[in-house]
Amino acid sequence: MNTDFHKIRRLPPYVFEQVNRTKAALRARGADIIDLGMGNPDLPTPKHIVDKLIETARKPDVNGYSASRGIPGLRRALTDYYKRRFGVTLDKDREVIVTLGSKEGFANLAQAISAPGDVILAPDPSYPLHHFGFIIAGASIRGVPAHTPEQYLSNLGRAVKYSVPPPTAMVLCFPSNPTAAVCDLDFYKEAVKFAKKHDLWVLSDLAYNEIYFEEPTPSILQVDGAKDIAVEFTTMSKTYSMAGWRMGFVAGNEKLVGALARVKSYLDYGAYTPIQVAAVAALDGPQQCVDETRAIYKGRRDVLVDSFTRAGWPVPSPKASMFAWAPIPEQLRHLGSLEFALQLINEAHVAVAPGAGFGEHGDDYVRIALVENEQRIRQAGRNIRKFLASRGVKEIKPVVAAAE
């Protein structure tokens, strides 16, 4: 029997699995691992959302199949959110669909709109699904260097020029996973202009839109004419600490939304109705919980940047997302991101995500997730200081201002 499955052959070894195996083995031996590798929110889901789930689940008529597009009340709640947050008007029946997390929506839309031989433009480094969702669908990816929005935009023209056949779609992700880079509305205007010029669909991943620390992040749908060619993916996983609930959305171009709805109609019956009702309570309810979540991540960010920098590892301060994208200390960069991450977890008991797992342009970096409390992050900084000192990397003394 042939077990050399075609689509599985197209997938490379999962880089993160080597770190995960090491982490599990160390924990089995009793090691205290400070896990900054996985982007898995550790904060509790707000109480009023959980209460609505419990209240709804007790009702006898909610346990059947749900609606594949999502219940009308939840689609309406998302359109209200877009109106409040971005000033964008959406039709809940034609321009919005509920997904089982944004990851499922992205993967199934990739299946819906691409065919073997199609070329897709995607940032590199980027969240692995932005590449492999299309690769699994049979398409080819042209990775475009994207450590900053400006770098991505400046390289798109060359990527189109040298792609055969011409690309059919491009992926955006700001705030970025993994780089934490943010863009402004002018970037989206240029991206829409570029996409229309080259007949490209645009898939914009906005998973971290509410985890910002300076200016609120924009939506591509704020650009005039964006809905002609673009859809946006959002999720409740980070904003409301609902990662395991698997609740996301796709909004924008009605043809793309319709294509996704067609595929989903064959694959699922929608999310469990009580979860969707609870999601309505999240979107329509008090948003103080979002402000509190944002403040917690900001506090963790500040502690991480300070403690890791003092340890001898300067980490750029991210403006958004729940990640920091950190260049490997220069003295250890020759190791590459996987070997550096393995040495860090074995010797400092701190887990990070190797940048190579996000694309070939990520190998000089690691991604650090803000998913431990401030005390644990400070402990990670102390562990890393000892690790770096053993490699000849000196700690950085804080600058003390001179007395006036």
LOLUMFI-905900 format. One record per residue (C-alpha): residue number from 1; residue in one letter; x, y, z. Coordinates in steps of 0.001 Angstrom, whole numbers, plus 500000, padded with zeros to 6 digits. Each point is the difference from the previous one (the first is absolute). Last residue first. Layout:
<nodes>
(NUM; 'A'; (X; Y; Z)),
...
</nodes>
This chain:
<nodes>
(404; 'E'; (521089; 567677; 537912)),
(403; 'A'; (501000; 496468; 500900)),
(402; 'A'; (501328; 497945; 497100)),
(401; 'A'; (497622; 497421; 498547)),
(400; 'V'; (500916; 496397; 500671)),
(399; 'V'; (500338; 497839; 496880)),
(398; 'P'; (499183; 496399; 500730)),
(397; 'K'; (502923; 497562; 499766)),
(396; 'I'; (499955; 497689; 496979)),
(395; 'E'; (500982; 496422; 500737)),
(394; 'K'; (503041; 498624; 498226)),
(393; 'V'; (499845; 497218; 497419)),
(392; 'G'; (502935; 497611; 500502)),
(391; 'R'; (498022; 496825; 499411)),
(390; 'S'; (499703; 499149; 503700)),
(389; 'A'; (498876; 503605; 500514)),
(388; 'L'; (497202; 499409; 497503)),
(387; 'F'; (498608; 497074; 501977)),
(386; 'K'; (500331; 501829; 503321)),
(385; 'R'; (498173; 503066; 498627)),
(384; 'I'; (497405; 497725; 498405)),
(383; 'N'; (499054; 498498; 503361)),
(382; 'R'; (499661; 503467; 501531)),
(381; 'G'; (497843; 501202; 497088)),
(380; 'A'; (497801; 496908; 500248)),
(379; 'Q'; (499523; 500791; 503682)),
(378; 'R'; (498881; 503515; 499016)),
(377; 'I'; (497529; 498444; 497552)),
(376; 'R'; (498710; 497704; 502752)),
(375; 'Q'; (499341; 502961; 502292)),
(374; 'E'; (498312; 501935; 497180)),
(373; 'N'; (497526; 497227; 499216)),
(372; 'E'; (500534; 497552; 497170)),
(371; 'V'; (498394; 500153; 496546)),
(370; 'L'; (501831; 502933; 498415)),
(369; 'A'; (501334; 497858; 497142)),
(368; 'I'; (503621; 500224; 498820)),
(367; 'R'; (500691; 499403; 496315)),
(366; 'V'; (503579; 499173; 499050)),
(365; 'Y'; (502174; 501684; 497417)),
(364; 'D'; (502898; 499446; 497569)),
(363; 'D'; (498081; 497151; 498308)),
(362; 'G'; (496961; 502093; 499092)),
(361; 'H'; (500701; 500702; 496328)),
(360; 'E'; (499640; 496302; 499148)),
(359; 'G'; (496477; 499904; 501368)),
(358; 'F'; (498010; 500020; 503242)),
(357; 'G'; (501443; 496793; 501469)),
(356; 'A'; (503475; 501391; 499385)),
(355; 'G'; (499263; 502593; 502704)),
(354; 'P'; (500327; 497373; 502697)),
(353; 'A'; (497221; 500345; 502632)),
(352; 'V'; (501152; 500626; 503572)),
(351; 'A'; (500248; 497730; 503049)),
(350; 'V'; (501981; 501054; 503075)),
(349; 'H'; (501630; 497275; 502119)),
(348; 'A'; (503316; 501888; 499866)),
(347; 'E'; (502178; 497012; 499008)),
(346; 'N'; (497764; 497634; 498063)),
(345; 'I'; (497449; 502617; 498952)),
(344; 'L'; (502583; 502498; 498814)),
(343; 'Q'; (502140; 497358; 498303)),
(342; 'L'; (496982; 498787; 498038)),
(341; 'A'; (498963; 503538; 499053)),
(340; 'F'; (503522; 500829; 498771)),
(339; 'E'; (500110; 496748; 498010)),
(338; 'L'; (496682; 500843; 498351)),
(337; 'S'; (500736; 503688; 499370)),
(336; 'G'; (503342; 499642; 498278)),
(335; 'L'; (503200; 499262; 501904)),
(334; 'H'; (501970; 502723; 498202)),
(333; 'R'; (497854; 502572; 501775)),
(332; 'L'; (501644; 499228; 503331)),
(331; 'Q'; (502409; 502961; 500321)),
(330; 'E'; (497438; 502275; 498322)),
(329; 'P'; (497303; 499329; 502564)),
(328; 'I'; (497045; 498455; 498117)),
(327; 'P'; (497786; 502761; 498621)),
(326; 'A'; (496752; 500151; 501990)),
(325; 'W'; (496464; 500149; 498695)),
(324; 'A'; (497834; 500743; 503042)),
(323; 'F'; (496528; 498549; 500142)),
(322; 'M'; (496503; 500645; 501375)),
(321; 'S'; (499136; 502430; 497218)),
(320; 'A'; (500809; 503730; 499807)),
(319; 'K'; (502725; 502661; 500147)),
(318; 'P'; (502735; 497467; 500708)),
(317; 'S'; (503050; 501143; 502009)),
(316; 'P'; (503189; 498791; 498322)),
(315; 'V'; (501816; 497415; 502152)),
(314; 'P'; (503583; 500712; 501076)),
(313; 'W'; (501513; 496750; 501340)),
(312; 'G'; (502676; 500737; 502591)),
(311; 'A'; (498045; 499091; 503129)),
(310; 'R'; (499059; 503661; 500441)),
(309; 'T'; (498330; 499817; 496576)),
(308; 'F'; (498085; 496870; 501019)),
(307; 'S'; (498749; 501648; 503213)),
(306; 'D'; (498936; 503307; 498410)),
(305; 'V'; (498386; 498650; 496832)),
(304; 'L'; (498223; 497266; 501950)),
(303; 'V'; (498740; 502312; 502738)),
(302; 'D'; (498654; 502505; 497473)),
(301; 'R'; (498293; 497304; 497960)),
(300; 'R'; (498454; 498466; 503098)),
(299; 'G'; (498517; 503342; 500953)),
(298; 'K'; (498681; 500503; 496484)),
(297; 'Y'; (498469; 496528; 500021)),
(296; 'I'; (498214; 500757; 503263)),
(295; 'A'; (498803; 503405; 498749)),
(294; 'R'; (498520; 498440; 496847)),
(293; 'T'; (498148; 497427; 502080)),
(292; 'E'; (498605; 502737; 502251)),
(291; 'D'; (498818; 502084; 497037)),
(290; 'V'; (498355; 496905; 498523)),
(289; 'C'; (498257; 499256; 503317)),
(288; 'Q'; (498703; 503575; 500080)),
(287; 'Q'; (498134; 499222; 496801)),
(286; 'P'; (496533; 499620; 501519)),
(285; 'G'; (497700; 497801; 497897)),
(284; 'D'; (499077; 499890; 496330)),
(283; 'L'; (503105; 498210; 498751)),
(282; 'A'; (500385; 497675; 502983)),
(281; 'A'; (496280; 499304; 500424)),
(280; 'V'; (499807; 499156; 496301)),
(279; 'A'; (502903; 497589; 500536)),
(278; 'A'; (497981; 498343; 502777)),
(277; 'V'; (497198; 499431; 497492)),
(276; 'Q'; (502502; 498471; 497573)),
(275; 'I'; (501362; 497711; 502699)),
(274; 'P'; (496438; 498987; 500917)),
(273; 'T'; (499352; 499131; 496316)),
(272; 'Y'; (502905; 497567; 499597)),
(271; 'A'; (502006; 501204; 496996)),
(270; 'G'; (498787; 499459; 496459)),
(269; 'Y'; (498529; 496981; 498263)),
(268; 'D'; (503240; 498907; 498364)),
(267; 'L'; (501712; 498809; 496822)),
(266; 'Y'; (497633; 500188; 497037)),
(265; 'S'; (498410; 503330; 500973)),
(264; 'K'; (503497; 501199; 500860)),
(263; 'V'; (501041; 499887; 496348)),
(262; 'R'; (496994; 502022; 498857)),
(261; 'A'; (500353; 502498; 502866)),
(260; 'L'; (503657; 500532; 499073)),
(259; 'A'; (499037; 500753; 496400)),
(258; 'G'; (497252; 502355; 501195)),
(257; 'V'; (502422; 501915; 502226)),
(256; 'L'; (502375; 500307; 497047)),
(255; 'K'; (497187; 501189; 497744)),
(254; 'E'; (498635; 502316; 502709)),
(253; 'N'; (503255; 501864; 500489)),
(252; 'G'; (500349; 500950; 503656)),
(251; 'A'; (499831; 498047; 503237)),
(250; 'V'; (501365; 496672; 501242)),
(249; 'F'; (499371; 499144; 503625)),
(248; 'G'; (501344; 498063; 502976)),
(247; 'M'; (498994; 497802; 502921)),
(246; 'R'; (501940; 496921; 501007)),
(245; 'W'; (499071; 499866; 503720)),
(244; 'G'; (503531; 498858; 500804)),
(243; 'A'; (501454; 503428; 499241)),
(242; 'M'; (497372; 501971; 501933)),
(241; 'S'; (502256; 502489; 501798)),
(240; 'Y'; (497624; 502862; 499048)),
(239; 'T'; (502205; 501925; 497571)),
(238; 'K'; (502359; 497087; 499418)),
(237; 'S'; (497715; 497188; 498857)),
(236; 'M'; (497086; 502154; 498843)),
(235; 'T'; (501166; 499881; 496406)),
(234; 'T'; (500182; 502161; 496919)),
(233; 'F'; (500666; 499210; 496356)),
(232; 'E'; (499585; 502735; 497393)),
(231; 'V'; (498822; 499751; 496418)),
(230; 'A'; (501182; 501962; 497011)),
(229; 'I'; (499365; 500649; 496282)),
(228; 'D'; (496993; 502270; 499489)),
(227; 'K'; (499682; 500395; 503789)),
(226; 'A'; (503061; 502195; 499902)),
(225; 'G'; (498263; 502576; 497806)),
(224; 'D'; (500487; 502867; 502429)),
(223; 'V'; (502454; 498913; 502701)),
(222; 'Q'; (498472; 499361; 503421)),
(221; 'L'; (499737; 496317; 499069)),
(220; 'I'; (503791; 499731; 500408)),
(219; 'S'; (499436; 500419; 503732)),
(218; 'P'; (501973; 502380; 502214)),
(217; 'T'; (501953; 499389; 503245)),
(216; 'P'; (499318; 502167; 503044)),
(215; 'E'; (503057; 502200; 500785)),
(214; 'E'; (502386; 498987; 502790)),
(213; 'F'; (499902; 496652; 501784)),
(212; 'Y'; (497881; 497850; 497672)),
(211; 'I'; (498357; 496679; 500739)),
(210; 'E'; (496611; 500814; 498461)),
(209; 'N'; (500917; 499267; 496364)),
(208; 'Y'; (501988; 496866; 500785)),
(207; 'A'; (498233; 497544; 497650)),
(206; 'L'; (499796; 502453; 497102)),
(205; 'D'; (501007; 497654; 497157)),
(204; 'S'; (499418; 501675; 496628)),
(203; 'L'; (499282; 497840; 496952)),
(202; 'V'; (500252; 502107; 496840)),
(201; 'W'; (498856; 498813; 496556)),
(200; 'L'; (502318; 501109; 497228)),
(199; 'D'; (499251; 501509; 496606)),
(198; 'H'; (503419; 501701; 499654)),
(197; 'K'; (498887; 503644; 500090)),
(196; 'K'; (497236; 499179; 502465)),
(195; 'A'; (502449; 498358; 502380)),
(194; 'F'; (502448; 502914; 499806)),
(193; 'K'; (497326; 502587; 500759)),
(192; 'V'; (498707; 497889; 502882)),
(191; 'A'; (503534; 499657; 501403)),
(190; 'E'; (500658; 503735; 499612)),
(189; 'K'; (496817; 500862; 501903)),
(188; 'Y'; (500832; 497364; 502621)),
(187; 'F'; (503392; 501606; 500579)),
(186; 'D'; (498378; 503419; 500279)),
(185; 'L'; (497725; 498616; 502723)),
(184; 'D'; (502967; 499275; 502248)),
(183; 'C'; (502017; 496846; 500510)),
(182; 'V'; (501192; 498049; 503011)),
(181; 'A'; (502947; 497648; 500471)),
(180; 'A'; (499626; 497349; 502733)),
(179; 'T'; (502523; 497841; 498070)),
(178; 'P'; (498284; 496613; 500463)),
(177; 'N'; (497092; 500522; 499413)),
(176; 'S'; (499532; 503464; 498629)),
(175; 'P'; (497672; 502734; 501160)),
(174; 'F'; (499491; 499911; 497069)),
(173; 'C'; (499758; 496866; 497836)),
(172; 'L'; (499584; 500299; 496232)),
(171; 'V'; (499667; 497173; 497449)),
(170; 'M'; (499986; 500321; 496225)),
(169; 'A'; (497880; 498437; 497309)),
(168; 'T'; (500033; 498844; 496377)),
(167; 'P'; (503697; 500152; 499170)),
(166; 'P'; (501122; 500186; 496359)),
(165; 'P'; (501029; 496590; 498589)),
(164; 'V'; (502925; 500301; 500265)),
(163; 'S'; (501128; 502452; 502690)),
(162; 'Y'; (502959; 502267; 499224)),
(161; 'K'; (498146; 503272; 499494)),
(160; 'V'; (497541; 499297; 502813)),
(159; 'A'; (502799; 499425; 502520)),
(158; 'R'; (501857; 503084; 498778)),
(157; 'G'; (496917; 502148; 500588)),
(156; 'L'; (499387; 498479; 503431)),
(155; 'N'; (503476; 500840; 501307)),
(154; 'S'; (499333; 503629; 500952)),
(153; 'L'; (496733; 499091; 501710)),
(152; 'Y'; (501591; 497316; 502146)),
(151; 'Q'; (502939; 502179; 501007)),
(150; 'E'; (497667; 502864; 500888)),
(149; 'P'; (497817; 497752; 502138)),
(148; 'T'; (503094; 498927; 501961)),
(147; 'H'; (501818; 496668; 500398)),
(146; 'A'; (498246; 498985; 496806)),
(145; 'P'; (502154; 498252; 497395)),
(144; 'V'; (497581; 498596; 497366)),
(143; 'G'; (499368; 496256; 499908)),
(142; 'R'; (498629; 498754; 496692)),
(141; 'I'; (497681; 497167; 500918)),
(140; 'S'; (498757; 497315; 497628)),
(139; 'A'; (496456; 498623; 499997)),
(138; 'G'; (498899; 496439; 500716)),
(137; 'A'; (497445; 500696; 502738)),
(136; 'I'; (502501; 498715; 502560)),
(135; 'I'; (502440; 502597; 498670)),
(134; 'F'; (497337; 502700; 500384)),
(133; 'G'; (499407; 499363; 503694)),
(132; 'F'; (503732; 499387; 500251)),
(131; 'H'; (501122; 503530; 499281)),
(130; 'H'; (497714; 502220; 502069)),
(129; 'L'; (499616; 496987; 502294)),
(128; 'P'; (503625; 500368; 501136)),
(127; 'Y'; (499483; 503470; 501541)),
(126; 'S'; (502396; 502250; 498116)),
(125; 'P'; (503670; 500650; 499294)),
(124; 'D'; (499691; 500332; 497064)),
(123; 'P'; (496833; 501689; 498746)),
(122; 'A'; (497768; 498208; 497496)),
(121; 'L'; (499438; 500295; 496249)),
(120; 'I'; (497979; 497117; 498560)),
(119; 'V'; (500732; 498189; 496730)),
(118; 'D'; (497427; 497622; 498528)),
(117; 'G'; (501373; 496734; 498618)),
(116; 'P'; (497537; 497729; 501763)),
(115; 'A'; (496824; 501981; 500678)),
(114; 'S'; (499132; 502821; 502363)),
(113; 'I'; (496790; 501736; 501070)),
(112; 'A'; (498062; 497497; 502111)),
(111; 'Q'; (502894; 498082; 501539)),
(110; 'A'; (501651; 503244; 501103)),
(109; 'L'; (496617; 501057; 501386)),
(108; 'N'; (499940; 496778; 501993)),
(107; 'A'; (503421; 500619; 501530)),
(106; 'F'; (499273; 503640; 500825)),
(105; 'G'; (496652; 499264; 501612)),
(104; 'E'; (501417; 497143; 502032)),
(103; 'K'; (502805; 502213; 501298)),
(102; 'S'; (497611; 502875; 500791)),
(101; 'G'; (498282; 497890; 502641)),
(100; 'L'; (497208; 497627; 499110)),
(99; 'T'; (498568; 502544; 497577)),
(98; 'V'; (497096; 502464; 499953)),
(97; 'I'; (499230; 501598; 496632)),
(96; 'V'; (499535; 503645; 499086)),
(95; 'E'; (499499; 501849; 496703)),
(94; 'R'; (496726; 498621; 498626)),
(93; 'D'; (497565; 499593; 502899)),
(92; 'K'; (501633; 502314; 502539)),
(91; 'D'; (500392; 502794; 497451)),
(90; 'L'; (502970; 502042; 501174)),
(89; 'T'; (500470; 503713; 500716)),
(88; 'V'; (503475; 501103; 501097)),
(87; 'G'; (500496; 502837; 502521)),
(86; 'F'; (502997; 498091; 501375)),
(85; 'R'; (499237; 499183; 503618)),
(84; 'R'; (496317; 500786; 500351)),
(83; 'K'; (498912; 498937; 496498)),
(82; 'Y'; (502226; 496921; 500023)),
(81; 'Y'; (498604; 499000; 503411)),
(80; 'D'; (496410; 500454; 498817)),
(79; 'T'; (500736; 497769; 496993)),
(78; 'L'; (501417; 497412; 502397)),
(77; 'A'; (496922; 500100; 502220)),
(76; 'R'; (497759; 499543; 496927)),
(75; 'R'; (501927; 496867; 499001)),
(74; 'L'; (499586; 498773; 503565)),
(73; 'G'; (496255; 500628; 500048)),
(72; 'P'; (499526; 498330; 496609)),
(71; 'I'; (501498; 496682; 501208)),
(70; 'G'; (503147; 498978; 498137)),
(69; 'R'; (500516; 499224; 496313)),
(68; 'S'; (499826; 496236; 500673)),
(67; 'A'; (496882; 500409; 502129)),
(66; 'S'; (499766; 497787; 503106)),
(65; 'Y'; (499357; 496295; 500272)),
(64; 'G'; (498040; 499030; 503078)),
(63; 'N'; (500835; 500729; 503632)),
(62; 'V'; (498254; 503337; 500379)),
(61; 'D'; (496391; 498967; 500660)),
(60; 'P'; (500234; 498705; 503569)),
(59; 'K'; (501428; 503183; 501561)),
(58; 'R'; (502761; 499317; 502518)),
(57; 'A'; (502674; 500816; 497396)),
(56; 'T'; (498667; 503564; 499797)),
(55; 'E'; (500513; 500810; 503674)),
(54; 'I'; (503409; 498328; 500063)),
(53; 'L'; (501218; 501897; 496923)),
(52; 'K'; (498575; 503267; 501334)),
(51; 'D'; (501840; 499498; 503301)),
(50; 'V'; (503272; 499333; 498166)),
(49; 'I'; (499652; 503290; 498118)),
(48; 'H'; (499099; 501956; 503141)),
(47; 'K'; (503003; 498482; 501812)),
(46; 'P'; (502693; 501185; 497594)),
(45; 'T'; (502004; 497117; 498463)),
(44; 'P'; (502982; 499368; 502255)),
(43; 'L'; (503494; 501182; 498992)),
(42; 'D'; (502565; 497460; 498772)),
(41; 'P'; (499726; 500781; 496287)),
(40; 'N'; (501753; 497324; 497873)),
(39; 'G'; (502630; 501532; 497725)),
(38; 'M'; (502411; 497129; 500696)),
(37; 'G'; (503661; 500622; 500717)),
(36; 'L'; (500233; 502076; 503161)),
(35; 'D'; (499837; 496912; 502215)),
(34; 'I'; (501946; 500420; 503236)),
(33; 'I'; (501023; 496380; 500565)),
(32; 'D'; (500345; 498756; 503587)),
(31; 'A'; (501870; 496714; 499591)),
(30; 'G'; (498532; 496900; 501662)),
(29; 'R'; (501397; 497274; 497739)),
(28; 'A'; (496696; 499813; 498094)),
(27; 'R'; (500261; 503778; 499608)),
(26; 'L'; (503322; 499588; 498218)),
(25; 'A'; (498588; 497369; 497644)),
(24; 'A'; (496920; 502084; 499199)),
(23; 'K'; (502087; 503107; 499214)),
(22; 'T'; (502362; 498009; 497801)),
(21; 'R'; (497073; 498585; 498054)),
(20; 'N'; (498461; 503462; 499628)),
(19; 'V'; (503286; 501493; 498778)),
(18; 'Q'; (500282; 497297; 497335)),
(17; 'E'; (496317; 500420; 499126)),
(16; 'F'; (500467; 503704; 499234)),
(15; 'V'; (501823; 499223; 496767)),
(14; 'Y'; (497172; 497875; 498581)),
(13; 'P'; (501728; 497906; 497349)),
(12; 'P'; (499133; 501319; 496515)),
(11; 'L'; (496556; 499573; 498407)),
(10; 'R'; (499827; 499146; 496297)),
(9; 'R'; (500335; 496270; 500691)),
(8; 'I'; (496836; 500170; 502132)),
(7; 'K'; (498102; 501239; 496957)),
(6; 'H'; (501102; 497069; 497825)),
(5; 'F'; (499529; 497183; 502518)),
(4; 'D'; (502865; 497537; 500101)),
(3; 'T'; (497940; 497370; 501826)),
(2; 'N'; (499474; 497763; 496978)),
(1; 'M'; (498613; 496582; 500987)),
</nodes>
